[in-house]
Amino acid sequence: MRQRLSIIIFSSLYDRIHYALMMASAAAATAKPVTIFFTMDALKTLKKPTSEGIPGWSTLDKNEQDKTPITKDLEYNGKGIAKIDELLEACSDFGVKFYICETGMKALGLKRTCLRSDLKIDEFGLVSFLKESEDDNGQIVFV
């Protein structure tokens, strides 16, 4: 078995989350087992779209250049770089495990019904995540 990559996404900045998803999808594409643990404001990445079709992740914070997540996503798309939704779909297709932090959900007052239904998302505590991260001689990356 290949070494597991476990990514804790804590940041609420679009660019950091985008890169974490790029890292996860690239690792999974090479048959590396990957787990992503979303916590605190990074949980907004997994919010379902509004009834008007506005992505839930659009509520993430502006990036360091003061660009909104939607603006940055469109810029990346224009340069042939995968957008957030494409990266989430790729991660899902490659078998990346998506976990949400129980404590983070409580802290933000989010309910499971607020999250996307097109991704398999499991609720996990930090202790359980850390235990699973030890499997396959894993490594943890914090974003």
C-alpha positions in Angstrom: 0.0 0.0 0.0 1.2 3.5 -0.8 1.8 6.1 1.9 -1.5 7.9 2.8 -1.8 11.6 2.4 -4.1 13.3 4.9 -4.8 17.0 4.4 -6.4 19.1 7.1 -7.9 22.2 5.5 -8.5 24.9 8.1 -7.9 28.0 5.9 -10.8 29.9 4.5 -8.8 31.4 1.7 -9.8 30.3 -1.8 -6.2 30.0 -3.1 -5.1 27.7 -0.3 -8.1 25.5 -0.6 -7.8 25.3 -4.4 -4.1 24.2 -4.0 -5.0 21.6 -1.4 -7.6 20.2 -3.7 -5.0 20.2 -6.6 -2.6 18.3 -4.3 -5.3 15.8 -3.3 -6.4 15.1 -6.8 -2.9 14.7 -8.1 -1.9 12.4 -5.3 -5.1 10.3 -5.8 -4.5 10.2 -9.6 -1.2 8.4 -8.8 -3.1 5.8 -6.7 -2.0 7.3 -3.4 -4.7 7.0 -0.7 -5.9 10.5 0.2 -8.1 11.9 3.0 -9.2 15.5 3.3 -10.5 16.8 6.7 -12.4 20.1 6.4 -12.7 22.1 9.5 -13.8 25.6 10.6 -14.3 28.1 7.8 -12.9 25.7 5.2 -16.2 23.8 5.7 -17.7 26.5 3.4 -16.0 24.7 0.5 -18.6 21.9 0.9 -21.7 24.1 1.2 -24.3 23.3 -1.5 -25.2 26.0 -4.1 -27.9 28.5 -3.4 -31.3 28.2 -5.1 -29.9 30.7 -7.7 -27.0 28.4 -8.5 -24.3 30.4 -6.7 -21.7 28.0 -5.4 -21.6 27.5 -1.6 -17.8 27.9 -1.7 -18.3 31.5 -3.0 -18.6 32.5 0.7 -14.9 31.7 1.2 -12.7 34.6 2.0 -11.0 36.7 -0.7 -7.5 35.7 -1.5 -4.3 37.6 -0.6 -4.8 39.8 -3.8 -8.3 40.8 -2.5 -10.0 38.8 -5.3 -13.3 37.0 -4.6 -13.5 33.2 -4.9 -15.7 33.5 -8.0 -13.4 36.0 -9.7 -10.4 33.8 -9.0 -12.2 30.6 -10.1 -13.1 32.4 -13.4 -9.5 33.5 -13.8 -8.2 30.0 -13.3 -10.8 28.6 -15.8 -9.6 31.2 -18.4 -6.0 29.9 -18.0 -7.0 26.2 -18.3 -6.7 25.5 -14.6 -9.3 23.4 -12.9 -12.0 25.2 -11.0 -13.0 24.3 -7.4 -16.0 22.2 -8.5 -13.9 20.3 -11.0 -11.3 19.6 -8.4 -13.9 18.3 -5.9 -15.4 16.1 -8.6 -11.9 14.8 -9.6 -11.1 14.0 -5.9 -14.4 12.2 -5.6 -13.8 10.2 -8.8 -10.3 9.2 -7.6 -11.7 8.0 -4.3 -10.5 10.7 -2.0 -12.2 10.5 1.4 -14.0 13.7 2.4 -14.4 14.2 6.2 -16.0 17.1 8.0 -15.0 18.1 11.5 -17.8 17.6 14.0 -16.5 20.5 16.2 -16.1 22.8 13.2 -19.7 22.1 12.1 -20.9 23.0 15.6 -18.7 26.1 15.8 -20.1 27.4 12.5 -23.7 26.3 13.3 -23.8 24.3 10.1 -26.1 21.3 9.6 -25.5 18.4 7.2 -28.4 19.6 5.2 -26.3 22.7 4.2 -23.7 20.5 2.5 -23.4 19.2 -1.0 -25.2 16.0 -1.7 -23.1 15.1 -4.8 -20.0 14.1 -2.7 -19.7 11.4 -0.2 -18.9 13.3 3.0 -18.5 11.6 6.4 -18.5 13.4 9.7 -15.4 12.7 11.8 -13.9 13.8 15.0 -10.3 14.9 15.1 -9.2 11.9 17.1 -10.7 9.5 14.5 -9.1 11.5 11.7 -5.7 11.3 13.3 -6.0 7.6 13.9 -6.9 7.0 10.3 -4.0 9.2 9.2 -1.6 6.8 10.8 -2.8 4.0 8.5 -0.4 3.2 5.6 2.4 5.1 7.3 0.6 8.4 6.5 1.7 12.0 6.4 -0.4 15.0 7.4 -0.4 18.3 5.6 -2.1 21.3 7.3 -3.5 24.1 5.1 
